[in-house]
Amino acid sequence: MLRVGERALLVELADGPAAEAFHAELLRRRAAGALPEVREVVPAARTVLLDGVADPVRLAAELPGWEAGHAPAPARGVVELPVRYDGPDLAEVAGRWGVPEAEAVRIHASAVFRVAFCGFAPGFGYLTGLGPRFEVPRRATPRTAVPAGAVALAGPYTGVYPRSSPGGWQVIGTTDAVLWDADREPAALLSPGTRVRFVPVPGSGEGR
C-alpha cells in the first residue's frame, strides 16, 4: 500500500484477478455500508486507488486482514450488447483457439464478462471473463484507425472501442451501442464491476 497525497491510498495487488477480487470486496462492503469513508474507488490492471479516504492510516492497517479473494461482487444487472461478429480478425482468433469461426462466436457470446477497469479512452472498459485458454496477443502491426463500436480482444481482455482511434487489438465484431455520451447520466455505459454479455445479431458468424 502506498500513500498518495494526504487522502489517498494506492493498493498494489499480485495480478489482475487479485485486483478484481479486491475491487469486488470494496463494492460489497460499500453496498453493505461497511466500507470506511472513501470518496472514490478507481481500479486498474493490478492496482486500486482509494481517493478521499477519511483516515488513510487506519484503513491501511485494516486492509491486510480483508479476505478479498472470497467475496463475490454485488449483484448487478447484466448489460447486453448486440454484436455483429463480422470483424476482420475473427478468423485469426478462431485459428488461435483451434475452432471454426462459428464456434469462436459461440464461445465469446456464451461468456459473462465483468468490467475490471476503464481507461485508454472515455467509455472504454477492460472486460474479463473468457479465461486464460482464450487469451490472444495484440496485432503485430496496430491499425491506424479502428472504428467506433469495434469489439476486440487482447491478452485476457475484451473491449469495445467507444470512438474511432488507432488500436492493436484483434477485432472480431461491431456493435451499435453507444459506450460514451457526455449528455447521458452516467456518461459511460460500462463502469468497473458491471457485468456484460455480447448477444450475436441474428445470422452473425453463421456458416463461416
LINRAPE-V233467 format. One record per backbone hydrogen bond with DSSP energy under -0.5 kcal/mol. CO is the residue of the C=O (numbers start at 1). NH is the residue of the N-H. E is the energy in kcal/mol with one decimal. If there is no record, write none. Layout:
BEGIN
((CO,NH,E) (CO,NH,E))
END
This chain:
BEGIN
((2,10,-3.0) (4,8,-0.6) (7,52,-0.8) (7,53,-3.1) (8,4,-2.5) (9,11,-0.6) (9,50,-3.2) (10,2,-2.5) (10,12,-0.6) (11,48,-1.9) (15,19,-2.0) (16,20,-2.5) (17,21,-2.5) (18,22,-2.3) (19,23,-2.5) (20,24,-2.7) (21,25,-2.0) (22,26,-2.1) (23,27,-2.3) (24,28,-2.5) (25,29,-2.6) (26,30,-2.4) (27,31,-2.6) (28,32,-1.7) (29,34,-3.2) (29,35,-0.9) (30,33,-1.2) (34,36,-0.5) (37,54,-2.1) (40,51,-2.8) (41,43,-0.5) (42,49,-2.8) (43,118,-0.5) (46,13,-3.3) (47,44,-2.8) (48,11,-2.7) (48,50,-0.5) (49,42,-2.7) (49,51,-0.6) (50,9,-2.3) (51,39,-1.2) (51,40,-2.1) (52,39,-0.6) (53,56,-0.5) (55,59,-2.4) (56,60,-2.6) (57,61,-1.4) (58,62,-1.4) (59,63,-2.3) (60,64,-0.6) (62,65,-1.9) (63,66,-2.1) (66,68,-1.1) (67,70,-1.5) (68,71,-1.5) (70,72,-0.6) (77,79,-0.5) (77,195,-0.7) (78,80,-0.6) (79,81,-0.5) (79,197,-2.4) (80,82,-0.6) (81,199,-2.5) (83,85,-0.7) (83,201,-3.1) (84,86,-2.3) (84,174,-1.8) (87,90,-1.4) (89,93,-2.5) (90,94,-2.7) (91,95,-2.3) (92,96,-2.2) (93,97,-1.9) (94,98,-1.0) (94,99,-2.3) (100,104,-2.0) (101,105,-2.3) (102,106,-1.9) (103,107,-2.7) (104,108,-2.3) (105,109,-2.7) (106,110,-1.6) (107,111,-0.6) (108,111,-0.8) (111,113,-0.6) (113,196,-2.2) (114,116,-0.9) (114,128,-2.5) (115,193,-3.1) (117,126,-3.2) (119,121,-2.8) (121,124,-2.4) (123,125,-0.7) (124,119,-2.1) (125,127,-0.8) (126,116,-2.8) (126,117,-0.9) (127,158,-2.0) (128,114,-2.2) (131,134,-1.6) (132,135,-1.6) (136,155,-3.8) (143,167,-2.1) (146,165,-1.7) (147,150,-1.6) (149,175,-1.9) (150,152,-0.6) (150,161,-2.3) (151,172,-2.7) (151,173,-1.4) (152,159,-2.6) (153,170,-3.1) (154,157,-2.3) (155,136,-1.2) (157,154,-2.2) (158,127,-2.7) (159,152,-2.9) (161,149,-3.7) (165,146,-3.1) (167,143,-2.8) (168,139,-3.4) (169,171,-0.7) (170,153,-2.3) (170,172,-0.5) (171,89,-2.6) (172,87,-1.8) (173,151,-2.9) (174,84,-3.0) (177,179,-0.8) (179,189,-2.5) (181,184,-2.3) (187,181,-2.0) (191,194,-2.5) (194,115,-2.7) (195,79,-2.7) (196,113,-3.2) (197,81,-2.7) (197,199,-0.6) (198,200,-0.6) (199,83,-2.8) (201,204,-3.0) (203,206,-1.2) (205,208,-0.8))
END
